[in-house]
Amino acid sequence: MNKLLRLSIISIFVSQIAYAAPTETAGFSQAYQQYNNAVEANNQADIITYAQQAYELGEVKFGADSIDSAKLAMNWANAIVAQSKQNNNGRVIQDEQVIKAQQLFESALAVYRQKLPENDIALIDPLVGLAETTADDAYAKKVLFEAIDIAQEADNELTVAEVKTMAFYRLKSTEFYTRTVRNFAFDAYDIYVKKLPENAIKRVNATYLYGALNEAMGKHTKATDALVEVIKQYQALPYSHPHELRAHALLVDIYQKRGQDDQATEHCIAIGKMTPWNEQQEQTPLFRTPPDYPMSYAKRGKSGWVKLQFTVDEQGFVQSPQVLDSKGGSQFEKESIEALTQWRYAPKFVDGKPTKGTSTVRLDFTLG
């Protein structure tokens, strides 16, 4: 399988700064070489340090309104974005540094618009950078839709797929998440299936997203086929990728909802045999169904709660549920235990091996 790479169009510019001036300053050359060395070593702290130095020295050397300075600005901005994602579980969190990155992308875009032909495909890079760094969702939508239009006009299908995927993830939790935005994920999936081999990482990730969206839409057959394919491809890795676990988890949910307990159990057991990316991982819920409300209690307007303790075994099954405390009556306790025995978990891992773990939960019974 291809080596896992961070999704980034901007990365193509890492080593493309033109050395137009034969008498370039030693300071810029050294800073830019150190930047490239840091990129090669994947040293995030040094990448940011030397990207900033190279930009500041390059701006003097090439001029603030040059294409080379714009590329250097995006290198620095992209490094800031990568650092934010590294520190925030894959998310870009707005802070002083990210605001600086946004300003760098804005300056680069202004230069590109001035120096390049209208709708040049290179405009996509600062546009998607702005979408990642702005806190303004409406602005993010605007620049992403422009980037998609440019990619489509250039008839570059893989770039279309990449930008549409970016647009989906950037807008999916905003007020601008529409059927059109949702369909960007399906469009990207279709392109990757047509253009990339089945084990290409971008295609596998798109297949997972395709499966997850179909599951959410109630199209369980399409979801199942896609998720099984994701599991097949990620099993080639020497460790268990998070998407592999999520694919198993979604299949557990699908099969449990269908009442196909045996198929759900198969995927719970598979999860228990996975090599985790976190060797000290706690048990994680995969499927939870709420308890039934006792009809006799509902008719009387009776509410309450039940606190339970239980064990999650090595395959993610709930064992030995016990009532620690409750309020409202024994029927609440009975329904809580019955529901709890249907729950499924990814097991706890200690030193990379699945093991039993204890959990507690409180289930509330209230009438709306």
N, C-alpha and C positions, 0 to 999 in steps of 0.2 A: 504494500500500500504506500502511496505517496506520503512523504513526511508531512505531518500536520503543520500547516502554515497559517499565520494570522491573515484574515481577510483584509486585503488592502490593495487598492489600485496604486496608491501613492508610492508604495515600495519600489515600483519600477524606476523611480527617479533617484534611487540611492547613489548610483554610480554614473549618472549621466550629466554631471556638471561640465560644461564646455570650458576648456582652458584656452580661451581666445587670446589672452595677452601673454606673450612670450616672456615678459619680465614680471610675472606675478610675484607678489611678496612672499617671503619665506614663512611669515606668520600664517597666512591663509593656507598655504600648502600643507604646513604641519598640522594645523587644526583640522583640515578636511581629511587628511590621511588618518589622524587619530579617530575622527568620526567613523570612517570606514572600518578601521580596526575594531572599534567598539561594536559596530553593527555585526561584523563577522563573529565576534566573541559573544554576542547577545548580552552585553553589559549595559543594562538600561540606564544606570546612573551616568556612565561615561557617554552614552549616546546623547543624552540631553545636554551634558556639559559641552561636548565638542560640537554638537549641532548648533548650539547657541554661538559658540566662538566662531565657527565657520561662517555662520550667517552674518554676524556683526563685521567680521573682517572682509567677507565677500561683498557686502553692501558697499564698503569703501572702494574695493577693487573694481567691481563691475558696475556700480551705480545702483541707486535704490530702485530705479524703474527698469532694470534689466531682467530678462527671462531667467538668467542664472541666479540672481538674487531671489527671485520668486520661488525657484526650486529649493534654494537653501532655506527660505522661510518655511516652506512646507515640510522639509526634513525636520526642522526644529519643532514645528507644530505637531507633526505626526508622532514625534518622540514623546511629547507631552501627553498626547492622547493615549499612547501605549502605556505610559506610566500610570495614568488615571485608571485605565482598565485593570492593570495589574494590581493596583491597590484596592479596587472596589468590585472584585468578582466579575470582571468583564464589562462593567458599566462605566460610562464617562460621567463623573460627578462635577457639577459646576463649581469651580473655585477660582482663585486668582490665577493659577497657572493655566487652567482650561480657558479662561477668558483671554489670556495672552495668546493661546493657540488660535482662538477664534479671530483675533486681530491679525495674526500672521496669515491665516487663510484668506481673510478679507483683502489684505494688501497684495497677496499673490494673485487673487482673482482679478483685482483691478489692473495689475500689470498684464495678465493674460488677455483680458478684454481689450486692452490698448494695443498689444503687440501681435496677437494672433488673429487669424480670420474668424469671422462670426461662426459660432457653433463648432469650433475646432474641438476635437475629441479630448485634447489636453485640459480643457475647461472642467471636465468631469472631476478631476482631482481636488481642486479647491472647493468645488461645489459640495462634494460629499464630505469633505473635511468640515465645512461650515455646518452641514446638517448634524454632524456628530457633536460639535462643540457648542452650538447655540442652545439656549434654554427656551427659545421662542419656537413652539411647535409649528405655527403657521409659516414661519420663515423656513424651517426645516423642510416642510412639505414643498414650498415654492422652489427651493434650490434642488431638491431631489427630483421633482418632476421635470425641471429643466435638464438635469443630468440624464434622465431617462430619454427625453426627446433627442438630446445630442447623440446618445449611444445608438438610438434607433435610426437616426438620420445617417449615421456613419455605417449602418448595416453591420455592426459588430455584435453578433449575438451573445457571445460570452460576456462582453462588457454589459450588455443589456441585462443579462441574468444576474450579474454581480450587483449592479446598481439597484435593480428591482428587489433583490434580497436585502440590501442595505435599507431601502425605503420601507420594506415590510417591518423589519425589526425596529427601525427608528419611530415609526408611526403607530405600531400596533397597540400601544398603551395610551394613545392620545385620542382626543375628540375627532381626529381626522382619519381614524381607522374605519374604512369603508369597504364595501365589497370589492371595489377597484384595487385598494391596497392589499386586501386579502388575496386577490387573484394574482398579484405580483409574485407571490410565492409559488403558485401553480405554474405561471409562465416560466419562472426560473427553473423549476423542476423539469418542465418539458424540454427546455433548451439543453440543460445538462445531460439529460437522458440521450438526446440526439447527438451531442457533441463530445461527450467525455466517456471514457471507459467506466465500467460499473464499479470499479474500486477507487475511482478518483475521489478525494476527500470532499470536494465541493459537491459532487453528485450525491455522495452518501449523506452529507448533511442536509441537502435539499430533499432527499428521499425521506429522512426523518421528519422534516417539517411538513412535507406532503402527507405523511401518515398521521401526524398529530392533528393537522387541520381536518383531515377527513374523519378522524375519530370524534373531534369536537362537533362536526356537522352530522354525526350519526351514520356516516357511510363506513360501516365497520368492515366490510369485505375489502374495500380499497385500502383502508387503514391497516388491516392485518397483513395484507400482501406487502405493503411498503415497509412495515416495521420488521417483518421477518427478514426482508432483504437487508435492512440496516444491521440487524444482528449478525447475519451471515458475513457481511463485509467487515464489521469491526472485530469479529472473532479472529481475524488474521493478525491483529495487533498483539504485542506481547503483554499488554495490560488491558483492563476493561475501561473503555471510553465512557464518559458520562452519558452520551447518546445511546450507547448500548444498554445501559441500565434503564434509562428512560423508556427505551423501546420495550424492554421486558415489562416495565411497570405499566405502560399503556395497554399492553396485551393482557396483563393480569386484570386490569380494569374492564377491558372489553369482554373477556371471557367470563368474569364474575357477573357482569350485568346480563349476560346471556344465560347464566345458570350453568355454564360449562366448567364445572369445578376442576375436572381433571386437567383440562388445558391450562387453566389458571395455575394450578399446582405445578405443572411442568415448568412454567416460567418463574415461579417463586423459587423452585429448586435451582434453576439456572442462575438466578441472582445470588443465591447462597454459595455458588461455586465460582463466582467471579473474582478476579484479582482487582481489588479496589484501587482507585487513584489516591485514596486517603486510608492509610493502614490502620488508623485509629477511628474509623468512621462509626458513628452511632446508628442504631436502627432508624430507618426512615419509612414512614407510611407510604404505601403504594395504592391501596384500595381501602376505603372506609365507607361503610353504609350506616345511615342513622338508625337508631332503634325505632320500632313502632310505638306510637302513643297508645297506651291502653284505652280502649273505647270507653270502658266504664268510668275511668278517671276523667276523660275528656268531657263526657256528658255532665259531670259534676263540676267542671271547671277547675280541676285539681292540677297543680303544677308541682315541680320538685326537681331533684337532681340526684345523681349517683356518682360517687368517686370510686374508681376501681384501680387495682394493681394487677399486672399480668406479665407473663414472660413471652418474649419473642424468641423462637428457637432458631437454629442455624439455617433453616430454609425459609424463615420469615413468617411462620405460622404462630398464631396466638395460642398460648397454653396457660392453663391454671388461672383464669380470671377470678379475682376475689374482690368482694365489696369491702372497701375501707370505711366508707361512711355514706349515708344517703338521707334524703328528706322527701317525704311524700307518700311512701308506701312500697310494699314488696313487689308490686307489679312493675314499677319502674326498675327495680333491681333485676327482675327476671328478663325484661326486654333488653336491658343494657348488656347483660351477659350474653344473650342470644345474638345480639348484633355484633358484639366484640369478637365472638368466635369466627365471624366471617371476614374480619379484617385481615389484610396481608401487608407485610413489611419487607423491605430490604433489611437483612440481618445486620447486627452489630459486628464490626470487625476489630480484632485485637491482633496487632502484629501481622496484619494482612490475612488473617484467617477468620472465617465466620464463627461466631460464638453466641451463646444465649445472652440475652440482656433483659433487664427489667424496666418496665415503663408504668406510668400512671396516667390516668385520663379522667376528666370529669365530663359527664354527659348531662346536659340540662334539658328539662322537659318544661316547655312554656307554651301557652296558647296565644296565638296572635290576636 
